Amino acid sequence: MHVAILNYKLRLFGISSLKEKRSLLKRLISDIRTRFNVSICEAGYTDSKTWSELGVAIVSSAKDVLDSVVEDITTLFENTQGLEVVEIQREGW
């Protein structure tokens, strides 16, 4: 059994209100949950319009599958318009 915990620090662009930020993040979180079957939540910067921190937990029976899912999620974040991945922290067992 392999586990990865990721923490993505994101910079958001073009957001004018917290309501708009929540809408963007809710859509993104929902998309990632359904596509990859992982646990994800907003973990920091909840009162900031320009920053967000998302935590992701992944469990898999094979390490190569786990690494593939991590890469796919990171690519999805990097290709999402209106946000920039500033920092990624990863822990694995």
C-alpha positions as CSV (number, residue, x, y, z in Angstrom):
1,M,0.0,0.0,0.0
2,H,1.4,3.4,-1.0
3,V,0.2,6.8,0.2
4,A,1.0,10.3,-1.0
5,I,0.0,13.6,0.7
6,L,0.4,16.7,-1.4
7,N,0.1,20.4,-0.6
8,Y,-0.3,22.8,-3.5
9,K,0.2,26.5,-2.9
10,L,-1.6,28.4,-5.7
11,R,-1.7,32.0,-6.8
12,L,-5.1,33.0,-8.3
13,F,-5.5,35.7,-11.0
14,G,-8.6,37.7,-12.0
15,I,-10.5,37.0,-8.8
16,S,-12.5,39.9,-7.4
17,S,-14.3,38.3,-4.5
18,L,-14.1,35.4,-2.1
19,K,-17.4,34.1,-3.7
20,E,-15.7,34.0,-7.1
21,K,-12.7,32.2,-5.5
22,R,-14.9,29.6,-3.9
23,S,-16.7,29.0,-7.1
24,L,-13.5,28.4,-9.0
25,L,-12.0,26.1,-6.3
26,K,-15.3,24.2,-5.9
27,R,-15.4,23.4,-9.6
28,L,-11.7,22.4,-9.6
29,I,-12.0,20.2,-6.4
30,S,-15.1,18.5,-7.8
31,D,-13.3,17.8,-11.1
32,I,-10.3,16.3,-9.4
33,R,-12.3,14.1,-7.0
34,T,-14.3,12.6,-9.9
35,R,-11.4,12.2,-12.3
36,F,-8.8,10.7,-9.9
37,N,-10.8,9.3,-6.9
38,V,-8.6,11.2,-4.4
39,S,-9.3,13.2,-1.3
40,I,-8.9,16.9,-1.7
41,C,-9.8,20.0,0.3
42,E,-8.9,23.7,0.7
43,A,-6.2,23.7,3.4
44,G,-5.1,27.3,3.7
45,Y,-5.4,30.9,2.7
46,T,-9.2,30.7,3.1
47,D,-9.6,34.4,3.5
48,S,-7.3,35.5,0.7
49,K,-8.6,36.3,-2.8
50,T,-5.3,35.8,-4.5
51,W,-3.8,32.7,-2.7
52,S,-5.1,29.2,-2.0
53,E,-3.6,26.1,-0.6
54,L,-5.1,22.7,-1.5
55,G,-4.3,19.4,0.2
56,V,-4.6,16.1,-1.7
57,A,-4.3,12.5,-0.3
58,I,-3.9,9.5,-2.6
59,V,-3.8,5.8,-1.8
60,S,-2.8,3.1,-4.3
61,S,-1.6,-0.4,-4.3
62,A,1.2,0.3,-6.9
63,K,3.8,3.1,-6.6
64,D,3.8,3.7,-10.4
65,V,0.1,4.3,-10.4
66,L,0.4,6.7,-7.5
67,D,3.2,8.7,-9.3
68,S,1.1,8.8,-12.4
69,V,-1.9,10.3,-10.6
70,V,0.3,12.8,-8.9
71,E,1.7,13.9,-12.2
72,D,-1.8,14.1,-13.8
73,I,-3.1,16.2,-11.0
74,T,-0.1,18.6,-11.1
75,T,-0.6,18.9,-14.9
76,L,-4.3,19.7,-14.5
77,F,-3.4,22.4,-12.0
78,E,-0.7,23.9,-14.3
79,N,-3.1,23.9,-17.3
80,T,-6.0,25.5,-15.4
81,Q,-6.5,29.1,-16.5
82,G,-6.5,31.7,-13.7
83,L,-4.1,30.0,-11.4
84,E,-0.4,29.3,-11.0
85,V,1.2,26.6,-9.0
86,V,3.8,28.3,-6.8
87,E,4.9,25.4,-4.5
88,I,4.3,21.7,-4.2
89,Q,5.1,19.8,-1.0
90,R,4.9,16.0,-1.2
91,E,5.2,13.3,1.4
92,G,4.9,9.6,0.6
93,W,5.0,6.2,2.3
